[in-house]
């Protein structure tokens, strides 16, 4: 089996599976941990490098290490760099015989194409976390005007998709009594919260019993705006998040300013049987259950009617096997061939 090194060179503090179990955590970091666990369970040798880590730690057959210990790491067959293209060159100096992969979780703009021009001799590929994300990156890097120009001098960027894994145990979570007037926002404030609050205020004039609960994944500062019928929950541990999702009418996400490349909250909410009131932006249509209808985030009348309809009868949404352990493992095995 292969030795795969995952490198997170940006997160400001070390994290591991204890944090995943007990604390609020960003989607990228939680997906990295779940993915490494899946690959380790399939027999691969996994090392996780974290820039902020000061000492080596073994956890569930996965080696966590930091900059001071990098020279002692057994040379990997594959290096998966999280987020940062320049780190490909940094790690290539340490592991010149490895194959390199850049795993990104955000949409990029045209300036990202210029990074293709940076000299990096080894063969490398891009890993995205949805087919929607892959199509966007392919258009940007390979098929746009700048990309086509670079194709004359450099090979096209290879792109593969590996979904973020969603724990199958969510589908077994005990059914809860839902509050038909409870709406839930579960994203970082920069992901359209201002628009969501404005929309809620407009709708709350007509559906006066509605209450909006706002949680924060903890990796961005939040400066709450005091709004009637809005309750701020702060950063919540996973067990509390699940309970809030399971007892809400829906995850309330009517914004069209931030596009999710995957959207963990889409898949996790649906796995718990809770629909997401979301705009058709980014990967929403791909990741949400087919029964989870989408709305126009700028159409308050449609949003109001949808909420009233869901108060009468919720759409039947559920866990999708495309995101389970075996499916995600196969996606990574295909990507690492």
C-alpha positions as CSV (number, residue, x, y, z in Angstrom):
1,X,0.0,0.0,0.0
2,X,1.1,3.6,-0.7
3,X,2.5,6.1,1.8
4,X,0.4,9.3,1.5
5,X,1.4,12.6,3.1
6,X,-1.3,15.3,3.5
7,X,0.1,18.7,4.2
8,X,-1.8,21.6,5.8
9,X,0.5,24.6,5.8
10,X,-2.1,27.3,6.7
11,X,-4.2,26.3,9.7
12,X,-3.0,28.3,12.7
13,X,-3.1,25.5,15.3
14,X,-2.7,21.7,15.3
15,X,-5.8,19.6,15.2
16,X,-6.6,15.9,15.4
17,X,-9.4,13.4,15.9
18,X,-10.1,14.5,19.5
19,X,-10.8,18.0,18.2
20,X,-13.1,16.6,15.4
21,X,-15.1,14.7,18.1
22,X,-15.4,17.4,20.7
23,X,-15.0,20.9,19.1
24,X,-16.3,23.1,16.3
25,X,-14.1,22.6,13.2
26,X,-13.9,24.0,9.7
27,X,-15.1,21.9,6.9
28,X,-11.7,21.6,5.2
29,X,-10.0,20.4,8.4
30,X,-12.7,17.9,9.3
31,X,-12.7,16.6,5.7
32,X,-9.0,16.1,5.8
33,X,-9.2,14.1,9.0
34,X,-12.1,11.9,7.8
35,X,-10.4,11.3,4.5
36,X,-7.1,10.3,6.1
37,X,-9.0,7.9,8.4
38,X,-10.7,6.3,5.4
39,X,-7.4,5.8,3.6
40,X,-5.7,4.5,6.7
41,X,-8.5,2.0,7.2
42,X,-8.0,0.7,3.7
43,X,-4.4,-0.1,4.5
44,X,-2.5,3.0,3.4
45,X,0.3,4.5,5.4
46,X,-0.8,8.1,6.3
47,X,1.2,11.1,7.5
48,X,-0.5,14.4,8.3
49,X,1.8,17.4,8.3
50,X,0.6,20.6,10.1
51,X,2.6,23.8,10.0
52,X,1.5,24.7,13.5
53,X,2.4,21.3,15.1
54,X,5.5,21.3,17.3
55,X,5.7,17.6,18.1
56,X,5.0,14.2,16.5
57,X,1.9,12.3,17.5
58,X,0.4,9.0,16.5
59,X,-3.4,8.7,16.4
60,X,-5.4,5.8,15.1
61,X,-2.4,4.6,12.9
62,X,-1.9,8.1,11.5
63,X,1.3,10.0,12.1
64,X,0.8,13.7,12.8
65,X,4.0,15.8,12.4
66,X,5.2,19.3,12.0
67,X,8.1,21.3,10.5
68,X,10.7,20.3,13.0
69,X,10.1,16.6,12.3
70,X,9.7,16.7,8.5
71,X,13.3,15.5,7.8
72,X,12.6,12.3,9.8
73,X,9.4,11.4,7.8
74,X,9.7,8.3,5.6
75,X,9.6,9.5,2.0
76,X,6.0,9.3,0.8
77,X,4.7,8.0,-2.6
78,X,2.2,10.8,-2.8
79,X,2.1,14.3,-1.3
80,X,-1.3,16.0,-1.1
81,X,-0.9,19.7,-0.5
82,X,-3.9,21.5,1.0
83,X,-4.8,24.9,-0.6
84,X,-1.4,26.4,-1.4
85,X,0.1,25.9,-4.9
86,X,3.6,27.4,-3.9
87,X,3.9,24.6,-1.3
88,X,4.3,22.1,-4.1
89,X,7.8,23.4,-4.8
90,X,8.6,23.5,-1.0
91,X,7.7,19.8,-0.5
92,X,9.2,18.7,-3.8
93,X,12.6,19.7,-2.3
94,X,12.0,17.4,0.6
95,X,10.5,14.5,-1.4
96,X,11.7,14.7,-5.0
97,X,10.5,11.2,-5.9
98,X,6.9,11.7,-4.8
99,X,3.8,12.3,-6.9
100,X,2.1,15.7,-6.1
101,X,-1.5,16.6,-5.8
102,X,-3.0,20.0,-4.9
103,X,-6.3,19.6,-3.0
104,X,-8.4,22.8,-3.0
105,X,-11.8,23.6,-1.4
106,X,-12.5,27.1,-2.8
107,X,-13.2,28.6,-6.2
108,X,-10.3,30.4,-7.8
109,X,-10.3,33.5,-10.1
110,X,-8.4,34.1,-13.3
111,X,-5.2,35.0,-11.4
112,X,-4.9,31.4,-10.4
113,X,-4.2,30.5,-14.0
114,X,-0.9,32.4,-13.8
115,X,0.3,29.9,-11.2
116,X,0.4,27.3,-13.9
117,X,3.3,29.3,-15.4
118,X,5.4,28.8,-12.2
119,X,8.1,26.3,-12.9
120,X,7.3,23.0,-11.3
121,X,8.8,20.1,-13.2
122,X,7.2,17.0,-11.6
123,X,3.8,15.8,-12.9
124,X,1.0,17.0,-10.6
125,X,-2.8,17.1,-10.5
126,X,-5.5,19.1,-8.9
127,X,-8.1,17.5,-6.6
128,X,-11.5,19.2,-6.3
129,X,-14.4,18.2,-4.0
130,X,-17.3,18.2,-6.4
131,X,-18.0,17.8,-10.2
132,X,-19.2,21.4,-10.2
133,X,-15.9,22.5,-8.7
134,X,-14.0,20.3,-11.2
135,X,-15.8,21.9,-14.2
136,X,-15.1,25.4,-12.9
137,X,-11.4,24.6,-12.4
138,X,-11.2,22.9,-15.8
139,X,-12.7,25.9,-17.6
140,X,-10.5,28.3,-15.6
141,X,-7.2,26.5,-15.9
142,X,-7.4,24.6,-19.2
143,X,-10.2,25.9,-21.4
144,X,-10.2,29.7,-20.8
145,X,-8.1,32.1,-23.0
146,X,-5.2,32.2,-20.6
147,X,-5.4,28.4,-20.0
148,X,-5.4,27.7,-23.7
149,X,-2.4,29.9,-24.2
150,X,-0.5,28.0,-21.5
151,X,-1.5,24.7,-23.1
152,X,0.9,25.6,-26.0
153,X,3.8,25.4,-23.6
154,X,2.7,23.2,-20.7
155,X,0.6,20.1,-20.2
156,X,-3.0,20.6,-19.3
157,X,-3.7,20.4,-15.5
158,X,-5.1,17.0,-14.6
159,X,-8.2,17.4,-12.4
160,X,-10.0,14.7,-10.3
161,X,-12.9,14.9,-7.9
162,X,-13.0,13.4,-4.4
163,X,-16.1,14.2,-2.4
164,X,-15.8,15.2,1.2
165,X,-16.8,12.2,3.3
166,X,-20.0,12.3,5.3
167,X,-20.3,9.9,8.3
168,X,-22.9,7.3,7.6
169,X,-23.8,7.3,11.3
170,X,-25.7,10.6,10.7
171,X,-28.4,8.5,9.0
172,X,-28.9,6.6,12.3
173,X,-29.3,9.6,14.5
174,X,-32.4,9.3,16.6
175,X,-35.4,11.2,15.3
176,X,-36.1,14.4,17.2
177,X,-39.2,16.6,17.7
178,X,-38.9,19.4,15.2
179,X,-39.8,23.0,15.9
180,X,-41.6,24.2,12.8
181,X,-40.6,27.8,13.6
182,X,-36.9,27.1,14.1
183,X,-34.5,28.1,11.3
184,X,-30.8,27.3,11.5
185,X,-27.7,29.0,9.9
186,X,-24.5,26.9,10.2
187,X,-21.8,28.6,8.3
188,X,-19.0,31.1,8.8
189,X,-20.2,34.8,8.8
190,X,-18.5,35.5,5.5
191,X,-20.7,32.9,3.7
192,X,-23.6,35.2,3.1
193,X,-24.7,35.8,6.7
194,X,-25.5,39.5,6.1
195,X,-27.9,38.6,3.3
196,X,-29.4,35.8,5.3
197,X,-30.1,38.2,8.2
198,X,-31.7,40.8,5.9
199,X,-33.9,38.1,4.3
200,X,-35.0,36.7,7.7
201,X,-36.0,40.2,8.8
202,X,-38.2,40.6,5.8
203,X,-39.8,37.2,6.1
204,X,-40.2,37.5,9.9
205,X,-42.7,40.4,9.3
206,X,-45.1,37.9,7.8
207,X,-44.2,34.7,9.6
208,X,-43.9,36.3,13.0
209,X,-43.2,33.1,15.0
210,X,-40.0,32.2,13.1
211,X,-36.7,32.3,15.0
212,X,-33.3,32.1,13.5
213,X,-30.4,30.3,15.3
214,X,-26.9,31.1,14.1
215,X,-23.9,28.9,14.8
216,X,-20.3,29.6,13.9
217,X,-17.6,26.9,13.0
218,X,-15.2,28.9,15.1
219,X,-12.5,29.7,12.5
220,X,-13.6,33.3,11.8
221,X,-14.4,36.1,14.2
222,X,-18.1,36.9,14.5
223,X,-19.5,40.3,15.5
224,X,-23.2,39.5,15.9
225,X,-25.8,42.1,14.7
226,X,-28.6,42.3,17.2
227,X,-31.8,41.3,15.3
228,X,-35.2,40.5,16.8
229,X,-35.9,36.7,16.9
230,X,-32.2,35.9,16.1
231,X,-30.2,33.8,18.6
232,X,-26.5,33.4,18.4
233,X,-25.2,30.0,19.4
234,X,-21.4,30.6,18.9
235,X,-19.1,27.7,18.1
236,X,-20.8,24.4,19.0
237,X,-19.4,20.8,19.5
238,X,-20.6,18.3,16.9
239,X,-23.2,16.6,19.1
240,X,-24.9,19.9,19.7
241,X,-24.8,20.8,16.0
242,X,-26.5,17.5,15.2
243,X,-29.3,18.1,17.7
244,X,-29.9,21.6,16.4
245,X,-30.1,20.4,12.8
246,X,-32.4,17.5,13.8
247,X,-34.8,19.8,15.7
248,X,-35.0,22.6,13.1
249,X,-37.5,23.0,10.3
250,X,-34.6,23.6,7.9
251,X,-31.1,25.0,7.5
252,X,-31.7,28.5,6.4
253,X,-29.2,29.5,3.7
254,X,-30.9,31.9,1.3
255,X,-27.8,33.7,-0.1
256,X,-26.3,34.0,-3.5
257,X,-23.0,35.7,-2.7
258,X,-20.9,32.7,-1.6
259,X,-20.7,29.6,-3.7
260,X,-19.8,26.3,-1.9
261,X,-17.5,23.9,-3.7
262,X,-19.1,21.1,-1.8
263,X,-21.0,22.4,1.2
264,X,-20.7,20.0,4.2
265,X,-23.8,21.5,5.7
266,X,-25.9,20.5,2.6
267,X,-24.9,16.9,2.9
268,X,-24.9,16.7,6.7
269,X,-28.3,18.3,7.1
270,X,-29.9,16.1,4.5
271,X,-28.3,13.0,6.1
272,X,-30.2,14.0,9.3
273,X,-33.4,14.3,7.3
274,X,-33.4,18.1,7.4
275,X,-33.8,20.1,4.1
276,X,-31.7,23.2,3.3
277,X,-33.3,26.3,2.0
278,X,-30.6,27.3,-0.5
279,X,-30.1,29.1,-3.7
280,X,-28.9,27.3,-6.9
281,X,-25.2,28.4,-6.5
282,X,-22.0,26.5,-6.5
283,X,-22.4,22.8,-5.9
284,X,-25.8,23.1,-4.1
285,X,-27.8,21.2,-6.8
286,X,-25.1,18.5,-7.0
287,X,-24.7,17.8,-3.3
288,X,-28.3,18.3,-2.0
289,X,-30.7,15.4,-2.1
290,X,-32.8,15.5,-5.3
291,X,-36.0,16.1,-3.2
292,X,-34.4,19.2,-1.7
293,X,-35.8,21.9,-4.0
294,X,-33.8,25.1,-4.4
295,X,-35.1,28.7,-4.2
296,X,-34.2,32.1,-5.5
297,X,-32.4,33.9,-2.7
298,X,-33.7,37.3,-3.9
299,X,-37.3,36.2,-4.1
300,X,-38.7,36.7,-0.6
301,X,-42.2,35.6,-1.7
302,X,-40.9,32.3,-2.9
303,X,-38.9,31.8,0.2
304,X,-41.9,32.6,2.4
305,X,-44.2,30.2,0.5
306,X,-41.5,27.4,0.6
307,X,-41.2,27.8,4.4
308,X,-45.0,27.6,4.8
309,X,-45.1,24.6,2.6
310,X,-42.3,22.9,4.6
311,X,-44.1,23.7,7.9
312,X,-47.0,21.6,6.5
313,X,-44.9,18.8,5.1
314,X,-41.1,18.6,4.8
315,X,-39.5,17.1,1.7
316,X,-38.1,13.7,2.3
317,X,-34.3,14.0,2.2
318,X,-31.7,11.5,3.4
319,X,-28.1,10.3,3.4
320,X,-26.5,9.9,0.0
321,X,-24.1,6.9,-0.5
322,X,-22.0,9.0,-2.9
323,X,-20.4,10.4,0.2
324,X,-19.8,7.3,2.3
325,X,-16.5,5.7,3.3
326,X,-16.3,3.1,0.4
327,X,-17.3,5.6,-2.3
328,X,-14.8,8.3,-1.1
329,X,-12.1,5.7,-0.7
330,X,-12.6,4.6,-4.3
331,X,-12.5,8.2,-5.5
332,X,-9.1,8.7,-3.9
333,X,-7.8,5.4,-5.2
334,X,-8.7,6.5,-8.7
335,X,-7.2,9.9,-8.2
336,X,-3.9,8.5,-6.9
337,X,-3.4,5.9,-9.6
